[in-house]
């Protein structure tokens, strides 16, 4: 029976035949997706070029431990042929030599060797049939290769940044600064209606610059009363109010104020009995004539004489 085990969104076959059929790149990609947060213990290790390096001689490989990890990442070294006992013995001998120099360096190599031994043990053990949350040996190898690729990419990026040309060291700026040339361009976005409105407003400000209101000459009520008092003896018949006024006022502008003042004065004289006023209908001409005050005075004189 073929078993399938899910790891956080990734599907990994646990059958040995299926593992052999898959390519190394496929296992690496699946493991990277299954364990995105996996970290190598030596990601933060700090070693200088002058520090001694651990050289191992195990079955199938002879050289530095860093090179062994690099070859394991590229799958050029079969981890099944590596002797854990030989690796531990060579590590202990190396630790005795370098622990007096830098204890951090010894701890770094200890973690690297322990991780490599743990990885080999997982590859040698058979796949568990029950569901387990622990990653398999091939998955851990793929995670190791993926993390090493990321570490190598970061180191290469840092090397490229350091080797780039720098201003003031590899190339220099000009001694005389260049003057900036400012080019101004006018763009009109107004419509024809906006243009005509602005022109009309400008013309209106120039045409109507100052307005002077001339002072009008008006007739007072006293002036109209004096004129009517002089003419009251001549009014024997009904005479229009404006007939004798317009002959003294030829200007049409003065006739309006004279007619209004004469009408108000005539009302006062009618109240006093000096005039009699008549109007047939609304908006009809107004007629005036002498009042009855003089006739009443003459009648009273005749009655006195008879007695």
C-alpha positions in Angstrom: 0.0 0.0 0.0 1.2 3.4 -0.9 1.0 6.0 1.8 0.5 9.8 1.5 1.5 12.2 4.2 0.5 16.0 4.2 2.8 18.6 5.6 1.3 22.1 5.8 0.1 22.3 2.3 2.7 20.0 0.7 2.1 16.3 -0.3 5.1 14.0 0.2 5.0 10.3 -0.8 6.5 8.0 1.8 6.9 4.9 -0.4 10.6 4.1 -1.0 10.0 3.4 -4.7 8.2 6.7 -5.3 11.0 8.5 -3.5 13.6 7.0 -5.8 11.5 7.9 -8.9 11.3 11.6 -8.0 14.1 14.0 -9.0 16.2 15.8 -6.3 14.8 19.2 -7.4 11.3 18.0 -6.8 12.1 16.8 -3.3 13.8 20.0 -2.5 10.9 22.1 -3.6 8.3 20.0 -1.8 10.3 20.1 1.4 10.9 23.9 1.1 7.1 24.4 0.8 6.4 22.0 3.7 8.9 23.5 6.1 9.4 27.2 5.2 10.5 28.2 8.6 13.3 25.6 9.0 16.6 27.1 10.0 20.1 25.8 9.8 21.9 25.8 13.1 25.0 27.5 11.6 23.1 30.3 9.7 24.4 32.9 12.1 27.9 31.4 12.5 30.7 33.9 12.2 34.1 32.7 11.0 37.1 34.6 9.7 39.5 33.5 7.0 42.3 33.1 9.6 40.4 30.5 11.7 41.4 26.9 11.3 38.9 24.7 9.5 37.9 21.1 10.3 39.1 18.6 7.7 37.4 15.3 7.8 38.4 11.9 6.3 35.4 9.6 6.2 34.3 6.9 3.8 33.7 8.5 0.4 35.0 11.9 1.3 38.1 13.7 2.4 38.2 17.5 2.9 36.8 20.4 5.0 33.4 20.0 6.7 32.0 23.0 4.9 32.8 21.3 1.6 31.1 18.2 2.8 27.9 20.1 3.5 28.2 21.8 0.1 28.6 18.5 -1.7 25.7 17.1 0.3 23.6 20.0 -0.8 24.4 19.3 -4.4 23.9 15.6 -3.8 27.4 14.7 -5.0 28.2 12.8 -1.8 26.2 9.7 -0.6 25.4 10.3 3.1 24.8 6.5 3.5 28.6 5.9 3.1 29.6 8.4 5.7 30.8 6.9 9.0 29.4 8.7 12.0 32.1 7.2 14.3 34.9 8.5 12.1 33.3 11.9 11.9 32.9 12.1 15.7 36.5 11.0 16.3 37.9 13.6 13.9 35.7 16.3 15.4 36.9 15.6 19.0 40.5 15.8 17.8 39.9 19.1 16.1 38.0 20.5 19.1 41.0 19.8 21.3 43.2 22.0 19.1 40.9 25.0 18.6 38.9 25.2 21.8 41.7 27.3 23.3 41.5 29.7 20.4 37.8 30.3 19.9 35.1 28.5 21.8 32.5 29.9 19.3 34.3 28.2 16.4 34.3 24.9 18.3 30.6 25.2 19.0 29.9 26.1 15.4 31.6 22.9 14.1 29.8 20.9 16.9 26.4 22.0 15.6 27.4 21.2 12.0 28.6 17.7 12.8 25.6 17.0 15.0 23.3 18.1 12.3 25.0 15.9 9.7 24.9 12.9 12.0 21.3 13.5 12.7 20.5 13.8 9.0 22.3 10.5 8.3 20.4 8.7 11.1 17.1 9.8 9.6 18.1 8.5 6.2 19.1 5.2 7.6 15.9 4.7 9.7 12.9 3.2 7.9 9.9 5.4 7.2 7.3 5.3 10.0 3.9 3.8 8.9 1.8 5.8 11.4 1.2 9.5 10.8 4.0 11.6 12.4 4.6 15.3 12.5 8.4 14.8 12.3 9.9 15.3 8.8 11.5 12.3 7.1 15.2 12.1 6.3 14.7 13.0 2.6 12.6 16.0 3.6 15.3 17.2 6.0 17.9 16.7 3.4 15.9 18.8 1.0 15.4 21.5 3.7 19.1 21.5 4.3 19.8 22.0 0.6 17.3 24.7 0.3 18.6 26.6 3.3 22.2 26.3 2.0 21.1 27.7 -1.4 19.5 30.7 0.3 22.7 31.2 2.4 24.9 31.0 -0.7 22.6 33.5 -2.5 22.8 36.0 0.3 26.6 35.7 0.5 26.9 36.2 -3.3 24.6 39.2 -3.1 26.8 40.7 -0.3 29.9 40.1 -2.3 28.5 41.8 -5.4 27.4 44.8 -3.3 30.9 45.1 -1.8 32.6 44.9 -5.2 30.4 47.5 -6.8 32.0 50.9 -7.7 31.7 53.6 -5.1 31.4 57.3 -5.6 34.7 59.0 -4.4 36.7 55.8 -4.6 36.2 54.2 -8.1 34.6 57.1 -9.9 34.2 60.8 -9.1 31.7 63.5 -9.7 32.3 66.6 -11.8 34.1 69.5 -10.1 31.9 72.3 -11.6 28.2 71.7 -11.0 25.9 72.0 -13.9 23.4 74.8 -14.1 19.8 73.8 -14.3 18.0 75.1 -17.3 14.3 75.8 -16.5 12.0 75.7 -19.5 8.6 77.2 -19.0 5.7 76.1 -21.2 2.3 77.6 -21.0 -0.7 75.4 -21.5 -4.2 76.9 -21.8 -7.0 74.7 -20.6 -9.8 77.3 -20.7 -12.7 77.0 -23.2 -14.1 79.7 -25.6 -16.9 80.5 -23.1 -14.3 81.2 -20.3 -12.4 83.5 -22.7 -15.5 85.5 -23.6 -16.5 85.8 -20.0 -13.2 87.1 -18.9 -13.1 89.6 -21.8 -16.6 90.8 -21.0 -15.7 91.3 -17.3 -12.6 93.3 -18.3 -14.6 95.6 -20.6 -17.3 96.1 -18.0 -14.8 97.3 -15.5 -13.4 99.8 -18.0 -16.7 101.2 -19.2 -18.5 101.6 -15.9 -15.7 103.3 -14.0 -17.7 106.1 -12.2 -21.4 106.9 -11.8 -22.5 110.4 -10.9 -26.1 111.0 -10.0 -27.2 114.6 -10.8 -29.1 116.5 -8.2 -32.7 117.1 -9.2 -34.5 120.4 -8.5 -37.8 119.9 -6.7 -40.7 122.1 -5.9 -41.6 122.4 -2.2 -45.1 122.5 -0.9 -44.7 126.2 0.1 -43.8 127.2 -3.5 -46.8 125.4 -5.0 -49.1 127.0 -2.4 -47.8 130.5 -3.2 -48.5 130.0 -6.9 -52.0 128.6 -6.4 -52.8 131.5 -4.0 -51.9 134.1 -6.7 -54.0 132.3 -9.3 -57.0 131.5 -7.1 -58.8 134.8 -8.0 -58.6 134.1 -11.7 -60.1 130.6 -11.5 -63.8 131.4 -12.2 -64.5 128.2 -14.1 -63.3 124.7 -13.7 -59.7 124.5 -14.9 -57.4 121.5 -15.1 -54.7 121.5 -12.5 -51.8 121.1 -15.0 -53.0 123.6 -17.5 -51.7 126.7 -15.8 -48.7 125.0 -14.2 -47.1 123.7 -17.4 -46.8 127.1 -19.0 -44.5 128.2 -16.2 -42.5 124.9 -16.3 -41.5 124.0 -19.9 -38.9 121.4 -18.7 -40.6 117.9 -18.5 -38.4 116.9 -15.6 -39.7 119.7 -13.5 -43.4 119.1 -14.3 -43.5 115.9 -12.3 -42.3 117.4 -9.0 -44.4 120.6 -9.7 -47.6 118.5 -10.2 -47.1 116.5 -7.0 -46.4 119.6 -4.9 -49.4 121.5 -6.5 -51.7 118.6 -5.8 -50.7 118.5 -2.1 -51.1 122.3 -1.8 -54.5 122.2 -3.5 -55.8 119.7 -0.9 -54.8 122.0 1.9 -56.5 125.0 0.2 -59.7 122.9 -0.4 -59.7 122.1 3.4 -59.3 125.8 4.1 -62.1 126.7 1.7 -60.0 128.7 -0.8 -60.4 126.1 -3.6 -62.9 123.6 -4.9 -61.6 120.4 -6.5 -63.4 117.9 -8.8 -62.5 114.6 -10.5 -65.0 112.6 -12.5 -63.4 109.1 -12.4 -60.2 107.5 -11.3 -57.1 108.7 -13.2 -59.2 111.5 -14.8 -58.0 115.1 -15.0 -58.3 117.1 -11.8 -60.3 120.4 -12.1 -60.0 123.4 -9.8 -61.9 126.7 -9.3 -62.3 129.4 -6.6 -63.8 128.4 -3.3 -67.0 129.5 -1.5 -65.3 131.5 1.2 -65.6 134.8 -0.6 -69.3 134.2 -1.5 -70.2 133.3 2.1 -68.6 136.6 3.3 -70.6 138.6 0.7 -73.9 136.9 1.8 -73.3 137.8 5.4 -72.7 141.4 4.5 -76.0 141.7 2.6 -78.0 140.3 5.5 -76.5 142.8 7.9 -77.6 145.7 5.7 -81.3 144.5 5.5 -81.6 144.5 9.2 
